[in-house]
Every structure is written in structure tokens, then in C-alpha cells.
Amino acid sequence: MVVKDVICIVFMLAGFFFFTTATLGLLRLPDFFTRLHATGKGDTLAVFLSLIGLAVYHGFSLTSAKIVFIAVFMFLAQPTATHAISRAAFRCGVQPWMREHQNGPVTEGGEK
């Protein structure tokens, strides 16, 4: 096995790990905003690592340069889209989840 193949496998496995954790966050977290945060962060890193792994696999070529450009674009565009979606949801009235204390809900300042 060549060093290039090992590096490619490491990047692809790291991308798979972050896709898996983002999916678990989507399934387990309590509300829209926390789910969006988990998938936004996890998927951004997962796509970036997976595409870098593909670029390493293809070696130094025009194809790998295109893959790197796509990876950089996705790394910049996905967090921006996640922010825009969460801001639009908040403006439309979707309320963030708040943990309740024993005596009632907690307000923004931490007071009851």
C-alpha cells in the first residue's frame, strides 16, 4: 500500500466519522437550532475532508485542482447557508429550546 493511499483512506474515514456524528446530532438533539448547528458543523467538515481525500487519491492533476476548488467553496458556503437558514427560522418565530429549572423556565438572563 502506497503512502498516498493511506492518506486518502485517513481523510475519507475522518469524513465518514463527521458525517456519522452529524447524523447522530440530527437524530438526538432537541430542537431545530441545535440540530442545524450539529449538521452544519459536521457536514461542512465531513465534505471538506472527503473531498480532500478524493483530491489526494487523484494525485496532482487538473481533476484534483477542481476538487480542491469545490472543497474550498463548500467550506465557505455551507456555514453561510446554515446561518441564513437559522436566522430566517428565528425571524419566522421558531423559538430556541431552553432547559427548564425546577421552578419554571429560565429566561435569557438566567433568572426565573
Buried (B, 14 or more C-beta within 10 A) or exposed (E): EEEEEEBBBEBBEBBBBBBEBBBEBBEEBEEBBBBBBBBBBBBBBBBBBBBBBBBBBBEEEEEBEEBBEBBEEBBEEBEEEBEEBBEEBEEEEEEEEEEEEEEEEEEEEEEE
